[in-house]
Structure formats: structure tokens, C-alpha cells
Amino acid sequence: MTRKIADCRKYPSETNCTLTITGEEDEVVRAASEHAASVHGHEDGPELREQVRGMLEDEKVS
Ligand SMILES: [Zn+2]
């Protein structure tokens, strides 16, 4: 299956975060949402998770 990538560098932040999270979609959504909440001060909830889900990219398999 194709893994998904959430790359924090692609999202504007005040901390210049370089974290990349890769895994199955649900794993990435959960981890990236928790990361956004704990590191970037976003409010974790269904809205944030929808936003995170919308910004995932497919992992390029070479
Ligand atoms: Zn980050």
C-alpha cells in the first residue's frame, strides 16, 4: 500500500519545523495532529485532523 507523508516544512510555522511523518494514512493523521497540537499550538480535534488529512502526499516509491 502507499504510505502517506506529512511534511511540516510545507506548512508555514514560526518554528521552521522540519519534521516529516510517514506511514499509513490514519497513523500519519493522528501523529501529525498530535504534533501540530503539542508543538505548534493548534487545537486538536476533528477539524485539525481533516485539515491534516487534506495536506497528505503520497510517498514516492523509487
Ligand atoms: Zn512541525
PDB file of the backbone (N, CA, C, O) and the ligand in Angstrom, with CONECT records:
HET     ZN  A 101       1
ATOM      1  N   MET A   1       0.833  -1.193   0.000  1.00  0.00           N
ATOM      2  CA  MET A   1       0.000   0.000   0.000  1.00  0.00           C
ATOM      3  C   MET A   1       0.871   1.248   0.000  1.00  0.00           C
ATOM      4  O   MET A   1       2.037   1.209   0.393  1.00  0.00           O
ATOM      5  N   THR A   2       0.298   2.335  -0.438  1.00  0.00           N
ATOM      6  CA  THR A   2       1.046   3.591  -0.489  1.00  0.00           C
ATOM      7  C   THR A   2       1.020   4.269   0.870  1.00  0.00           C
ATOM      8  O   THR A   2      -0.035   4.473   1.470  1.00  0.00           O
ATOM      9  N   ARG A   3       2.200   4.607   1.332  1.00  0.00           N
ATOM     10  CA  ARG A   3       2.248   5.360   2.584  1.00  0.00           C
ATOM     11  C   ARG A   3       2.048   6.843   2.299  1.00  0.00           C
ATOM     12  O   ARG A   3       2.266   7.321   1.185  1.00  0.00           O
ATOM     13  N   LYS A   4       1.635   7.539   3.318  1.00  0.00           N
ATOM     14  CA  LYS A   4       1.377   8.972   3.202  1.00  0.00           C
ATOM     15  C   LYS A   4       2.456   9.758   3.934  1.00  0.00           C
ATOM     16  O   LYS A   4       3.066   9.278   4.890  1.00  0.00           O
ATOM     17  N   ILE A   5       2.670  10.965   3.464  1.00  0.00           N
ATOM     18  CA  ILE A   5       3.683  11.830   4.066  1.00  0.00           C
ATOM     19  C   ILE A   5       3.042  13.132   4.521  1.00  0.00           C
ATOM     20  O   ILE A   5       2.280  13.758   3.784  1.00  0.00           O
ATOM     21  N   ALA A   6       3.359  13.524   5.734  1.00  0.00           N
ATOM     22  CA  ALA A   6       3.035  14.879   6.202  1.00  0.00           C
ATOM     23  C   ALA A   6       4.374  15.569   6.451  1.00  0.00           C
ATOM     24  O   ALA A   6       5.136  15.176   7.334  1.00  0.00           O
ATOM     25  N   ASP A   7       4.641  16.597   5.660  1.00  0.00           N
ATOM     26  CA  ASP A   7       5.924  17.290   5.746  1.00  0.00           C
ATOM     27  C   ASP A   7       5.693  18.667   6.360  1.00  0.00           C
ATOM     28  O   ASP A   7       5.075  19.543   5.755  1.00  0.00           O
ATOM     29  N   CYS A   8       6.194  18.829   7.546  1.00  0.00           N
ATOM     30  CA  CYS A   8       5.936  20.077   8.280  1.00  0.00           C
ATOM     31  C   CYS A   8       6.605  21.280   7.622  1.00  0.00           C
ATOM     32  O   CYS A   8       6.191  22.417   7.847  1.00  0.00           O
ATOM     33  N   ARG A   9       7.618  21.043   6.823  1.00  0.00           N
ATOM     34  CA  ARG A   9       8.294  22.168   6.172  1.00  0.00           C
ATOM     35  C   ARG A   9       7.387  22.871   5.181  1.00  0.00           C
ATOM     36  O   ARG A   9       7.605  24.036   4.850  1.00  0.00           O
ATOM     37  N   LYS A  10       6.359  22.158   4.702  1.00  0.00           N
ATOM     38  CA  LYS A  10       5.474  22.730   3.693  1.00  0.00           C
ATOM     39  C   LYS A  10       4.434  23.648   4.297  1.00  0.00           C
ATOM     40  O   LYS A  10       3.710  24.341   3.582  1.00  0.00           O
ATOM     41  N   TYR A  11       4.364  23.651   5.617  1.00  0.00           N
ATOM     42  CA  TYR A  11       3.331  24.447   6.261  1.00  0.00           C
ATOM     43  C   TYR A  11       3.962  25.592   7.019  1.00  0.00           C
ATOM     44  O   TYR A  11       4.920  25.401   7.769  1.00  0.00           O
ATOM     45  N   PRO A  12       3.434  26.756   6.828  1.00  0.00           N
ATOM     46  CA  PRO A  12       4.011  27.924   7.470  1.00  0.00           C
ATOM     47  C   PRO A  12       3.983  27.769   8.983  1.00  0.00           C
ATOM     48  O   PRO A  12       2.945  27.463   9.569  1.00  0.00           O
ATOM     49  N   SER A  13       5.107  27.979   9.590  1.00  0.00           N
ATOM     50  CA  SER A  13       5.140  27.949  11.045  1.00  0.00           C
ATOM     51  C   SER A  13       6.243  28.855  11.533  1.00  0.00           C
ATOM     52  O   SER A  13       7.190  29.166  10.812  1.00  0.00           O
ATOM     53  N   GLU A  14       6.099  29.267  12.758  1.00  0.00           N
ATOM     54  CA  GLU A  14       7.048  30.201  13.334  1.00  0.00           C
ATOM     55  C   GLU A  14       8.310  29.494  13.801  1.00  0.00           C
ATOM     56  O   GLU A  14       9.301  30.143  14.139  1.00  0.00           O
ATOM     57  N   THR A  15       8.278  28.166  13.821  1.00  0.00           N
ATOM     58  CA  THR A  15       9.413  27.441  14.391  1.00  0.00           C
ATOM     59  C   THR A  15      10.320  26.831  13.325  1.00  0.00           C
ATOM     60  O   THR A  15      11.324  26.203  13.663  1.00  0.00           O
ATOM     61  N   ASN A  16       9.986  27.005  12.036  1.00  0.00           N
ATOM     62  CA  ASN A  16      10.773  26.377  10.971  1.00  0.00           C
ATOM     63  C   ASN A  16      10.963  24.889  11.221  1.00  0.00           C
ATOM     64  O   ASN A  16      12.068  24.354  11.126  1.00  0.00           O
ATOM     65  N   CYS A  17       9.886  24.258  11.535  1.00  0.00           N
ATOM     66  CA  CYS A  17       9.902  22.840  11.870  1.00  0.00           C
ATOM     67  C   CYS A  17      10.240  22.007  10.631  1.00  0.00           C
ATOM     68  O   CYS A  17       9.764  22.298   9.534  1.00  0.00           O
ATOM     69  N   THR A  18      11.058  20.980  10.811  1.00  0.00           N
ATOM     70  CA  THR A  18      11.467  20.147   9.673  1.00  0.00           C
ATOM     71  C   THR A  18      10.960  18.719   9.784  1.00  0.00           C
ATOM     72  O   THR A  18      11.422  17.837   9.060  1.00  0.00           O
ATOM     73  N   LEU A  19      10.030  18.489  10.671  1.00  0.00           N
ATOM     74  CA  LEU A  19       9.558  17.131  10.902  1.00  0.00           C
ATOM     75  C   LEU A  19       8.817  16.573   9.698  1.00  0.00           C
ATOM     76  O   LEU A  19       8.025  17.274   9.069  1.00  0.00           O
ATOM     77  N   THR A  20       9.076  15.310   9.378  1.00  0.00           N
ATOM     78  CA  THR A  20       8.313  14.601   8.353  1.00  0.00           C
ATOM     79  C   THR A  20       7.763  13.323   8.973  1.00  0.00           C
ATOM     80  O   THR A  20       8.490  12.571   9.622  1.00  0.00           O
ATOM     81  N   ILE A  21       6.501  13.093   8.770  1.00  0.00           N
ATOM     82  CA  ILE A  21       5.867  11.897   9.320  1.00  0.00           C
ATOM     83  C   ILE A  21       5.373  11.042   8.161  1.00  0.00           C
ATOM     84  O   ILE A  21       4.680  11.528   7.267  1.00  0.00           O
ATOM     85  N   THR A  22       5.736   9.773   8.185  1.00  0.00           N
ATOM     86  CA  THR A  22       5.347   8.870   7.108  1.00  0.00           C
ATOM     87  C   THR A  22       4.713   7.615   7.681  1.00  0.00           C
ATOM     88  O   THR A  22       5.172   7.085   8.693  1.00  0.00           O
ATOM     89  N   GLY A  23       3.675   7.149   7.043  1.00  0.00           N
ATOM     90  CA  GLY A  23       3.044   5.913   7.487  1.00  0.00           C
ATOM     91  C   GLY A  23       1.700   5.763   6.809  1.00  0.00           C
ATOM     92  O   GLY A  23       1.387   6.459   5.843  1.00  0.00           O
ATOM     93  N   GLU A  24       0.911   4.837   7.336  1.00  0.00           N
ATOM     94  CA  GLU A  24      -0.435   4.691   6.794  1.00  0.00           C
ATOM     95  C   GLU A  24      -1.256   5.922   7.153  1.00  0.00           C
ATOM     96  O   GLU A  24      -1.003   6.583   8.160  1.00  0.00           O
ATOM     97  N   GLU A  25      -2.235   6.216   6.318  1.00  0.00           N
ATOM     98  CA  GLU A  25      -2.950   7.482   6.430  1.00  0.00           C
ATOM     99  C   GLU A  25      -3.431   7.770   7.852  1.00  0.00           C
ATOM    100  O   GLU A  25      -3.213   8.864   8.374  1.00  0.00           O
ATOM    101  N   ASP A  26      -4.073   6.806   8.467  1.00  0.00           N
ATOM    102  CA  ASP A  26      -4.628   7.059   9.796  1.00  0.00           C
ATOM    103  C   ASP A  26      -3.537   7.326  10.818  1.00  0.00           C
ATOM    104  O   ASP A  26      -3.705   8.143  11.724  1.00  0.00           O
ATOM    105  N   GLU A  27      -2.406   6.624  10.663  1.00  0.00           N
ATOM    106  CA  GLU A  27      -1.288   6.836  11.580  1.00  0.00           C
ATOM    107  C   GLU A  27      -0.720   8.240  11.437  1.00  0.00           C
ATOM    108  O   GLU A  27      -0.420   8.917  12.421  1.00  0.00           O
ATOM    109  N   VAL A  28      -0.582   8.658  10.182  1.00  0.00           N
ATOM    110  CA  VAL A  28       0.000   9.970   9.924  1.00  0.00           C
ATOM    111  C   VAL A  28      -0.936  11.071  10.406  1.00  0.00           C
ATOM    112  O   VAL A  28      -0.499  12.055  11.003  1.00  0.00           O
ATOM    113  N   VAL A  29      -2.216  10.895  10.142  1.00  0.00           N
ATOM    114  CA  VAL A  29      -3.184  11.908  10.581  1.00  0.00           C
ATOM    115  C   VAL A  29      -3.123  12.056  12.096  1.00  0.00           C
ATOM    116  O   VAL A  29      -3.134  13.173  12.614  1.00  0.00           O
ATOM    117  N   ARG A  30      -3.062  10.949  12.796  1.00  0.00           N
ATOM    118  CA  ARG A  30      -3.040  11.003  14.254  1.00  0.00           C
ATOM    119  C   ARG A  30      -1.745  11.650  14.744  1.00  0.00           C
ATOM    120  O   ARG A  30      -1.766  12.566  15.565  1.00  0.00           O
ATOM    121  N   ALA A  31      -0.618  11.156  14.225  1.00  0.00           N
ATOM    122  CA  ALA A  31       0.678  11.653  14.692  1.00  0.00           C
ATOM    123  C   ALA A  31       0.865  13.123  14.338  1.00  0.00           C
ATOM    124  O   ALA A  31       1.359  13.903  15.152  1.00  0.00           O
ATOM    125  N   ALA A  32       0.472  13.499  13.132  1.00  0.00           N
ATOM    126  CA  ALA A  32       0.670  14.882  12.699  1.00  0.00           C
ATOM    127  C   ALA A  32      -0.255  15.818  13.465  1.00  0.00           C
ATOM    128  O   ALA A  32       0.121  16.952  13.760  1.00  0.00           O
ATOM    129  N   SER A  33      -1.443  15.366  13.786  1.00  0.00           N
ATOM    130  CA  SER A  33      -2.363  16.198  14.560  1.00  0.00           C
ATOM    131  C   SER A  33      -1.831  16.403  15.970  1.00  0.00           C
ATOM    132  O   SER A  33      -1.882  17.509  16.508  1.00  0.00           O
ATOM    133  N   GLU A  34      -1.322  15.335  16.562  1.00  0.00           N
ATOM    134  CA  GLU A  34      -0.766  15.460  17.907  1.00  0.00           C
ATOM    135  C   GLU A  34       0.467  16.350  17.887  1.00  0.00           C
ATOM    136  O   GLU A  34       0.692  17.137  18.807  1.00  0.00           O
ATOM    137  N   HIS A  35       1.254  16.221  16.845  1.00  0.00           N
ATOM    138  CA  HIS A  35       2.431  17.073  16.696  1.00  0.00           C
ATOM    139  C   HIS A  35       2.010  18.540  16.542  1.00  0.00           C
ATOM    140  O   HIS A  35       2.570  19.421  17.194  1.00  0.00           O
ATOM    141  N   ALA A  36       1.039  18.792  15.693  1.00  0.00           N
ATOM    142  CA  ALA A  36       0.587  20.167  15.466  1.00  0.00           C
ATOM    143  C   ALA A  36       0.044  20.773  16.759  1.00  0.00           C
ATOM    144  O   ALA A  36       0.221  21.962  17.026  1.00  0.00           O
ATOM    145  N   ALA A  37      -0.610  19.945  17.545  1.00  0.00           N
ATOM    146  CA  ALA A  37      -1.178  20.441  18.796  1.00  0.00           C
ATOM    147  C   ALA A  37      -0.080  20.709  19.825  1.00  0.00           C
ATOM    148  O   ALA A  37      -0.079  21.749  20.484  1.00  0.00           O
ATOM    149  N   SER A  38       0.856  19.762  19.959  1.00  0.00           N
ATOM    150  CA  SER A  38       1.842  19.901  21.034  1.00  0.00           C
ATOM    151  C   SER A  38       2.952  20.877  20.682  1.00  0.00           C
ATOM    152  O   SER A  38       3.443  21.597  21.551  1.00  0.00           O
ATOM    153  N   VAL A  39       3.352  20.910  19.414  1.00  0.00           N
ATOM    154  CA  VAL A  39       4.488  21.752  19.042  1.00  0.00           C
ATOM    155  C   VAL A  39       4.041  23.108  18.497  1.00  0.00           C
ATOM    156  O   VAL A  39       4.668  24.131  18.771  1.00  0.00           O
ATOM    157  N   HIS A  40       2.950  23.109  17.723  1.00  0.00           N
ATOM    158  CA  HIS A  40       2.562  24.338  17.049  1.00  0.00           C
ATOM    159  C   HIS A  40       1.355  25.020  17.683  1.00  0.00           C
ATOM    160  O   HIS A  40       0.896  26.057  17.206  1.00  0.00           O
ATOM    161  N   GLY A  41       0.852  24.437  18.749  1.00  0.00           N
ATOM    162  CA  GLY A  41      -0.198  25.109  19.491  1.00  0.00           C
ATOM    163  C   GLY A  41      -1.567  25.094  18.832  1.00  0.00           C
ATOM    164  O   GLY A  41      -2.441  25.881  19.195  1.00  0.00           O
ATOM    165  N   HIS A  42      -1.762  24.194  17.853  1.00  0.00           N
ATOM    166  CA  HIS A  42      -3.091  24.084  17.260  1.00  0.00           C
ATOM    167  C   HIS A  42      -4.006  23.340  18.215  1.00  0.00           C
ATOM    168  O   HIS A  42      -3.560  22.625  19.112  1.00  0.00           O
ATOM    169  N   GLU A  43      -5.283  23.526  17.998  1.00  0.00           N
ATOM    170  CA  GLU A  43      -6.236  22.824  18.834  1.00  0.00           C
ATOM    171  C   GLU A  43      -6.582  21.496  18.184  1.00  0.00           C
ATOM    172  O   GLU A  43      -7.130  21.457  17.082  1.00  0.00           O
ATOM    173  N   ASP A  44      -6.259  20.414  18.870  1.00  0.00           N
ATOM    174  CA  ASP A  44      -6.519  19.090  18.309  1.00  0.00           C
ATOM    175  C   ASP A  44      -8.021  18.816  18.313  1.00  0.00           C
ATOM    176  O   ASP A  44      -8.717  19.123  19.281  1.00  0.00           O
ATOM    177  N   GLY A  45      -8.500  18.244  17.237  1.00  0.00           N
ATOM    178  CA  GLY A  45      -9.920  17.912  17.143  1.00  0.00           C
ATOM    179  C   GLY A  45     -10.233  17.507  15.728  1.00  0.00           C
ATOM    180  O   GLY A  45      -9.342  17.486  14.878  1.00  0.00           O
ATOM    181  N   PRO A  46     -11.484  17.183  15.455  1.00  0.00           N
ATOM    182  CA  PRO A  46     -11.885  16.709  14.122  1.00  0.00           C
ATOM    183  C   PRO A  46     -11.497  17.688  13.008  1.00  0.00           C
ATOM    184  O   PRO A  46     -11.134  17.273  11.908  1.00  0.00           O
ATOM    185  N   GLU A  47     -11.578  18.990  13.304  1.00  0.00           N
ATOM    186  CA  GLU A  47     -11.268  19.987  12.296  1.00  0.00           C
ATOM    187  C   GLU A  47      -9.795  19.937  11.907  1.00  0.00           C
ATOM    188  O   GLU A  47      -9.454  19.960  10.725  1.00  0.00           O
ATOM    189  N   LEU A  48      -8.942  19.870  12.896  1.00  0.00           N
ATOM    190  CA  LEU A  48      -7.496  19.797  12.643  1.00  0.00           C
ATOM    191  C   LEU A  48      -7.169  18.527  11.879  1.00  0.00           C
ATOM    192  O   LEU A  48      -6.361  18.539  10.950  1.00  0.00           O
ATOM    193  N   ARG A  49      -7.799  17.439  12.274  1.00  0.00           N
ATOM    194  CA  ARG A  49      -7.499  16.164  11.617  1.00  0.00           C
ATOM    195  C   ARG A  49      -7.943  16.169  10.155  1.00  0.00           C
ATOM    196  O   ARG A  49      -7.287  15.576   9.297  1.00  0.00           O
ATOM    197  N   GLU A  50      -9.053  16.838   9.881  1.00  0.00           N
ATOM    198  CA  GLU A  50      -9.483  16.964   8.485  1.00  0.00           C
ATOM    199  C   GLU A  50      -8.484  17.775   7.680  1.00  0.00           C
ATOM    200  O   GLU A  50      -8.179  17.458   6.530  1.00  0.00           O
ATOM    201  N   GLN A  51      -7.982  18.831   8.311  1.00  0.00           N
ATOM    202  CA  GLN A  51      -7.006  19.695   7.669  1.00  0.00           C
ATOM    203  C   GLN A  51      -5.732  18.909   7.380  1.00  0.00           C
ATOM    204  O   GLN A  51      -5.169  18.997   6.288  1.00  0.00           O
ATOM    205  N   VAL A  52      -5.288  18.147   8.362  1.00  0.00           N
ATOM    206  CA  VAL A  52      -4.075  17.348   8.206  1.00  0.00           C
ATOM    207  C   VAL A  52      -4.273  16.320   7.093  1.00  0.00           C
ATOM    208  O   VAL A  52      -3.388  16.110   6.263  1.00  0.00           O
ATOM    209  N   ARG A  53      -5.422  15.695   7.086  1.00  0.00           N
ATOM    210  CA  ARG A  53      -5.698  14.670   6.073  1.00  0.00           C
ATOM    211  C   ARG A  53      -5.635  15.273   4.670  1.00  0.00           C
ATOM    212  O   ARG A  53      -5.190  14.628   3.721  1.00  0.00           O
ATOM    213  N   GLY A  54      -6.087  16.518   4.562  1.00  0.00           N
ATOM    214  CA  GLY A  54      -6.105  17.170   3.269  1.00  0.00           C
ATOM    215  C   GLY A  54      -4.724  17.543   2.750  1.00  0.00           C
ATOM    216  O   GLY A  54      -4.561  17.803   1.558  1.00  0.00           O
ATOM    217  N   MET A  55      -3.735  17.571   3.625  1.00  0.00           N
ATOM    218  CA  MET A  55      -2.421  18.016   3.177  1.00  0.00           C
ATOM    219  C   MET A  55      -1.444  16.858   3.003  1.00  0.00           C
ATOM    220  O   MET A  55      -0.265  17.088   2.738  1.00  0.00           O
ATOM    221  N   LEU A  56      -1.900  15.645   3.143  1.00  0.00           N
ATOM    222  CA  LEU A  56      -1.007  14.497   2.990  1.00  0.00           C
ATOM    223  C   LEU A  56      -0.621  14.302   1.530  1.00  0.00           C
ATOM    224  O   LEU A  56      -1.381  14.615   0.613  1.00  0.00           O
ATOM    225  N   GLU A  57       0.579  13.778   1.348  1.00  0.00           N
ATOM    226  CA  GLU A  57       1.038  13.435  -0.008  1.00  0.00           C
ATOM    227  C   GLU A  57       1.375  11.956  -0.038  1.00  0.00           C
ATOM    228  O   GLU A  57       1.684  11.344   0.985  1.00  0.00           O
ATOM    229  N   ASP A  58       1.307  11.404  -1.230  1.00  0.00           N
ATOM    230  CA  ASP A  58       1.715  10.001  -1.382  1.00  0.00           C
ATOM    231  C   ASP A  58       3.234   9.896  -1.308  1.00  0.00           C
ATOM    232  O   ASP A  58       3.956  10.747  -1.828  1.00  0.00           O
ATOM    233  N   GLU A  59       3.699   8.851  -0.662  1.00  0.00           N
ATOM    234  CA  GLU A  59       5.128   8.602  -0.633  1.00  0.00           C
ATOM    235  C   GLU A  59       5.584   8.137  -2.011  1.00  0.00           C
ATOM    236  O   GLU A  59       4.961   7.274  -2.629  1.00  0.00           O
ATOM    237  N   LYS A  60       6.674   8.721  -2.478  1.00  0.00           N
ATOM    238  CA  LYS A  60       7.198   8.312  -3.783  1.00  0.00           C
ATOM    239  C   LYS A  60       8.012   7.037  -3.616  1.00  0.00           C
ATOM    240  O   LYS A  60       8.987   6.991  -2.866  1.00  0.00           O
ATOM    241  N   VAL A  61       7.594   6.025  -4.319  1.00  0.00           N
ATOM    242  CA  VAL A  61       8.330   4.765  -4.258  1.00  0.00           C
ATOM    243  C   VAL A  61       9.279   4.699  -5.438  1.00  0.00           C
ATOM    244  O   VAL A  61       8.865   4.774  -6.595  1.00  0.00           O
ATOM    245  N   SER A  62      10.541   4.560  -5.131  1.00  0.00           N
ATOM    246  CA  SER A  62      11.520   4.580  -6.224  1.00  0.00           C
ATOM    247  C   SER A  62      12.030   3.172  -6.499  1.00  0.00           C
ATOM    248  O   SER A  62      12.863   2.978  -7.384  1.00  0.00           O
TER     249      SER A  62
HETATM  250 ZN    ZN A 101       6.019  20.744  12.992  1.00  0.00          ZN2+
END
